[in-house]
């Protein structure tokens, strides 16, 4: 007898169709269907550590290679300058139309380690912007939770991966949101209907450890997230201890990017002191969101409880919807750093080429450049 667990219940119609078809996904007249690329919403506290910037750049590269579809970016660190930095990154990457939402009720006193947001306004020797971008349209940019509702409502059921690499403020507000003109579903039900799973960079489950930064800055939002998140939608944690051993020092960053002024991450490293003890935590969540579980060792299923200060504890439970990445050894850490560096080594400007995508246009001539060959990160 086949038992449908809560996590499998949403897939029951698909499972039934496969059983009726003899468990085969191969058509008699052709090869098996290719699984759709993940549709990703990035939720980031950009404006402090630079690992958020690498995570966003990696998603551009993955999308250029046909590995994912980036639906939008939610900025969960308060401040218009932080969202404007993402606008500048998007325009630099040939994605000026990519929607960006901004938290309105977030942690106002969140610690800033590297104050780089205004680097987006850098100019060249003639006073021209290095990273020109359009201003938000009439009415300004949407609140983060509103953008979540808008994006989720327009996607097929069970198709979206949320990649959260910052605070959980906007996700908590999404889960609390009522039905509206964007969707007749309340926030929690909208998530249950549309989201395949969430990859969350946050928390630490080491015994007696201090609360991890992303959880500690808005612990009330973290508690709301765990209280309202649907129990049949998985959450995978990329915890602090997994990325603690992956360092990408300034000298390597600048060497990998190469001698160009028109690279926002390079400008951050030129204008700011980025040797603050930060590590490559956030890119690990992006790798799993796009490439799946294969590059990682995952722990058993379980549940998570949150203390008032944002501290987290993990308890094994076979029917739990939470899993966590496990720290790798030295060889795994080196390989993952090499993967992250590979996204920075491409000298050509990022551009959205291919079917229905505009080619990059050099500002000097106004004529499109030829599309580069498909790019794939080294493994």
N, C-alpha and C positions, 0 to 999 in steps of 0.2 A: 504494500500500500504506500502511495506517495504522500508524504506529509508536507504541506505548504507552510513554511515558517512566515512570520510577519514580514521579513525582508523579501521573501520570495513571492508574497501575495500579489504585489504589483506586477510581477512578471508572469502570473498564471496564464493569461491569455496567450502570450508568446509561447510558453511552455506547452500548452495544450496543442497549439498549432504544430509545434515540432514533433510532439508525440504522434499526432495524426499523420504527419509526413514521414514517419519512420525514423525520427530523430536525425534527419539529414537536412543540412542547409545548402546542399548542392543541387542545382537544377539539372534535370536530365540533359538539357541542351547547353549547359555552360558550367563554369567553375563556381565555387562557393562565393557568396556575396562577401564583399569587403566590409568590415565593421566601420560604422561612421566615425569620423574624427571627433574627439571630445569638444563640446561647446563649453567654453570656460568664461566665468566671471571672476576677475581678480579683485580682491578686497585687500587694500594695502594701507599701512600707516606711513606712506612716503613722506619724507621731510626730516628724517633723523638718520638712521643707518642706511648705508648704500646697498645692502643686500636686496632691498626692495627694487632698486634700479636695475640690478642684474636680472632679477626675476622678471621684470617687465620686458627688458630687452630680449630675454630668452623666449618669451611668448611671441614676440614679433618674429623672431627667427623660426621658431617652430611653425608659426602660421605661414610664413613664406615658403616653408618646405612642405606644406600641406598636412602637417601633423596635428593641427588643432584649429579651432575657430575661436578667436577672442571676441566675445560679445560686448564687453564694456569693462570699465574700471571704476570701482567704488573706493573713494579716498576716505578713510575713517579717522584721520588725524585732523582736527579742526584747523581752519585757516585757508583762505582763498588762495594764498601763495602756494600751498601744497598741491591743490588741484591744478593750479596754473602750470606747475612743473610737469604734471602728467600731460597736460595739453601740449606743452612744448615737446616732450618726448614723443607723443603720438604724431605731431606734425613732422618732426624730424624723421620719424619712421614711415612717413607716407600714409598716415592714418588720421588725418585731421578731423574726420567725421566720427571717430570712435567716441561713444558717449562716456562722459565722466560725471559721476555723482560725488557729492561732498556731504559728510556728516554735519548736521547742525546741532545735535545734542550729543557731543562726545566728551572725552576726557580733556578738559581745558588745561590742566596742569601736567599733561604727559611730558615726561622727561625727553629732552632733545639732546642727542649725542653729537650729531654733526648738522649744523644749521645751514643747509645748502639750498633751500627752496629758491632764494633769490638769484641763484646762479642761472636760472632759466632766463633772466633778463640780461645776460652778458652781451656785450657788443664787440664789434671788431674795431680796428684802429680808426675807422671813419665814422664810428658811432652807430653803425647799422646793427640790428639785432642778429646775433648768431643763430638764434632759434625762434624765428618769427612764428606766430600762431594767431589764430582768430580768437576774438573775445567771445565769451558765451553769448548765446542768442538772447532774444527778448525774454525777460523773466528770470534770467540767470540760469545757472546749472541746477539740476534737480537735487533734492536731498538724496542721500545714499540709499535709504530704504525705498524711496519712491522709484529710483532707477532699478533697483532689484525687482520690484513688482512689474515694472514696464518690460524689462528684459525677460523675466521668467514667463510672463503671460503670453509672450509671442513665440515660445519654443515648444517643440513636441514634448509630450509627457516622458519623464524619466531620462531626459537627454542632457541635462546641464550638470557640469562639475563646478562647484564653488571652490575656489582656491583662496583661502583666507590666510594672509601673511601679516596681519596687523591686529588691531583691537576687534572685539566682537560686537561693538556698539551698533553698527548698522544692521548686522544680522539679527541682533536681539530686537531691534525696532521693526525689522521686517516680520519676524515671527509674531510680534504683538499687533501688527497692522490689521485693520478690519477690511472687509470687502469694499471695493470702490469702483470707479468707472474703468479702471485698468483690468480688474478681474473680479468676478463675483465670489472668489474664494478668499477666506482669511489667510493671513500670512503663513501660519503653520501648515494649513492644508495646501496652499500654493506650493510651498517647498516640497511637501510630500508627493504632490502630483508631478512636479517638473524636475526635481533634482535627483540625479543618480547617486551622488555622494558628495561629501565635502572633504577637502584636504586642508587641515588646519595646522599652521605653524604656531604652536603655542603650548604652554604647559611644560612642566617637568614632573616626572613621576618618581624621581630619585628620592629615597627616604631622607626625611629631615631637610630637604632642600628648600631654599627660599622660593616664594612664588615667582614664576617666570614673568618677564617684563610685559608681554602682550596680555597676559591674564591679570597682572597686578594693577595695570593702569586703569582698568574699568571692571573691577570684579563684579559689580552688580549686573553689568551686561553679560558677563560670563555665566553667572548663575541663571539669568533669564534664558540664555541660549540653551543650557542643558535642561532646563525645566520644560521648554516648549519645543525643542527640536524633535521631529517625528522619530519614533523608536524604530520604524522600518526603513529609515534612510541612514546609511553608514556614514561614520565620521572616522577619518584616519588622521592621527596626530603625527606631525613631524616635530618632535619635542626638541628642546634646547640642547640636550646632551648629544643628539645625533649630529648636529652641525658644529658643535664646540671645537672639534679638532680640524675643521676645514678653514684655513686661513688663506686669504687672497691679498697679499700685501701690495701697497701702493706701487712699488717698482714694477711688479709683474703686471698690474692693471695697465699702467701707462705703456709698458712695452708691448702688451698684447693689442691694445687699441691702435698704437702707432701715432705718428706725428700729424695730427689734424686738430684744428681748433673747433670744427663743427661736429663735435661729439659731446652730448651733454654729460655723460658719465666722466669723460676725460676732463671736462671743465670743472666738475665737482672735485676731482682728485687734484687738480692744479690749484684751485682756489681755497680748498679747505684741508684741514688736518684730518685725514681719514684713518689714522692709526690710533683708534680709540679702544681697541680690544674687540671690535666687532668680528663676527665670523660669517660664513656663508650659510646661514640658517634658511632664509627664505627660498633660495633657488631649489632646495631639496623638495619643497612642497610642489613647485612648478614641475619638476621632473616627474614626480609621481602623478600629478594631474594629467600630464600629457602622455607619458610612456607607460603608465600603469604600475603594477606592483613588482614587475620582474626585476628592476634594479635594486630592490630593497629586501631586507629580512623583516618580516612583520611578526609582532607578538600575537598572543592568543586574543580572542574576542573578550570583551568585558564591558564594564560600565565605569563611569567617571563621576566622582563627587567633588564639589568645589567648596572650599572653606570661605569664610567671610572676607579674607584678605586676598583671595584669588589662588590660593594654594590648591593643588589638584592631587587626588589619589585615584589609583586605578585598581579595580577588583575584577578578577577573571570571572567570566560568566559565559557559558556556551552560546546563549541566545542574545548576548549583548551586541549593540550596534557600533561599538567603539573598538578600534585597533590602533596600534602605534608602530611607527618605524623603530627598529632597534639599531643602536650604534654599530658602525662597522669597524673593521680592523684598519691598520695603517695602509694596507694596500687598497682597500675600498675607499678610504678617505682620499688617497692620492688620485685614484681613478675618477672620483666624483669631482675633485678640483679640476682635473684635466678636462672633464666634460664642460664644466662651467666656463673655463678659460677659452674653450673652443668657440663659444658663442661670441667672444670678443675679438677673435683673431681675424675675422673676415674684414678686409680693407674696404670693400665696396659699401656704399651707402645702402642701408636697408631700403627696400622698396616693395610695394605690393604689385607684383607682376603675375602673369597668368591670366586665366579666363576671367574677363570682366574686371580686371584690376588695372588701375592706372600705372603707367611706368614712371619712375622717378624723373624729375625735371630739374636739371642744373639751373640755378638762378641766373647764371651769366648769359646763357643762350636762349632759354625759354623753350628749347626743343627737347623732346623726350630722349632719354638714354635707352640703348637696347637693353632688353631684359637680361639679367645674368642667368646662368644655368642654375637649376635647382640646388639649393644649399642644404647640406645635412651636417649636423654636428658630428664630430668624431666620437667614436665610442671607446 
